[in-house]
């Protein structure tokens, strides 16, 4: 399935045209690389979306052509962003200067 269509069906982005524009502007990555809207999405792929100063990362669990609104969240799972993971690691690791 195309990346822009997956973003719309999974409801990560509200409209397909907005998903297409986000891809064109380099705000969407697929497995760590800037992706075009026509890139193929498959289970196991990691999608990153930049929303202003925030980045959302998800892992694709399944790809379906049609999904009900209630089941859209079952298509993916959220992953911690690299910034969040490094902050969490510093606070949990006393050697890194963080507190327990």
C-alpha positions as CSV (number, residue, x, y, z in Angstrom):
1,X,0.0,0.0,0.0
2,X,1.2,3.5,-0.7
3,X,2.5,5.5,2.2
4,X,0.1,8.4,1.8
5,X,-2.9,6.1,1.7
6,X,-1.6,4.2,4.8
7,X,-1.2,7.4,6.8
8,X,-4.8,8.3,5.9
9,X,-6.4,4.9,6.5
10,X,-4.5,4.5,9.9
11,X,-5.7,8.1,10.7
12,X,-2.2,9.2,11.6
13,X,-2.9,12.1,9.2
14,X,-6.5,13.2,8.6
15,X,-6.5,13.6,4.8
16,X,-4.6,11.9,2.0
17,X,-3.7,15.2,0.3
18,X,-2.1,16.4,3.6
19,X,-0.2,13.1,3.9
20,X,1.0,13.6,0.3
21,X,2.2,17.2,1.0
22,X,3.9,16.0,4.2
23,X,5.8,13.4,2.2
24,X,6.7,16.0,-0.5
25,X,8.0,18.4,2.2
26,X,10.3,15.7,3.7
27,X,8.4,15.5,7.0
28,X,7.8,11.7,6.7
29,X,10.4,9.0,7.0
30,X,10.1,5.3,6.3
31,X,12.7,3.1,8.0
32,X,14.9,6.2,8.7
33,X,14.9,7.6,5.2
34,X,12.9,10.5,3.8
35,X,10.0,8.8,1.9
36,X,7.9,9.7,-1.1
37,X,4.2,9.4,-1.0
38,X,4.4,6.5,-3.4
39,X,6.7,4.4,-1.2
40,X,5.3,0.9,-0.4
41,X,4.4,0.2,3.3
42,X,4.6,-3.3,4.7
43,X,4.3,-4.8,8.3
44,X,7.4,-4.1,10.3
45,X,8.2,-0.7,8.7
46,X,8.9,2.2,11.0
47,X,7.2,5.5,10.0
48,X,8.4,8.8,11.4
49,X,6.2,12.0,11.1
50,X,7.4,15.5,12.0
51,X,4.7,17.7,13.4
52,X,6.3,21.1,14.0
53,X,8.9,20.5,16.8
54,X,7.5,17.1,17.7
55,X,8.2,13.8,16.0
56,X,5.9,10.8,16.1
57,X,7.3,7.3,15.3
58,X,5.1,4.2,14.7
59,X,5.7,0.6,13.8
60,X,3.4,-0.8,11.1
61,X,1.7,-3.9,12.4
62,X,-0.7,-4.7,9.6
63,X,-1.7,-3.2,6.2
64,X,-5.4,-3.2,5.3
65,X,-7.3,-1.5,2.4
66,X,-10.4,-0.5,4.5
67,X,-10.5,-0.1,8.2
68,X,-13.3,1.1,10.6
69,X,-12.5,4.2,12.7
70,X,-12.5,2.1,15.9
71,X,-9.9,-0.4,14.4
72,X,-7.5,2.1,12.9
73,X,-5.3,2.2,16.0
74,X,-4.7,-1.6,15.6
75,X,-2.8,-1.0,12.4
76,X,0.3,0.4,14.2
77,X,1.9,0.9,17.6
78,X,3.6,4.1,18.8
79,X,7.4,4.0,19.4
80,X,9.4,6.3,21.7
81,X,11.0,9.0,19.7
82,X,14.9,9.2,19.8
83,X,14.7,12.4,21.9
84,X,12.4,10.8,24.4
85,X,14.4,7.7,24.7
86,X,17.7,9.6,25.4
87,X,16.0,11.8,28.0
88,X,14.5,8.7,29.7
89,X,17.9,6.9,29.6
90,X,19.6,9.9,31.3
91,X,17.1,10.0,34.1
92,X,17.3,6.2,34.7
93,X,21.1,6.0,34.5
94,X,22.9,7.6,37.4
95,X,26.3,7.4,35.6
96,X,24.8,9.6,32.8
97,X,24.3,12.4,35.3
98,X,20.5,11.8,35.8
99,X,18.7,11.1,39.0
100,X,17.0,7.9,40.1
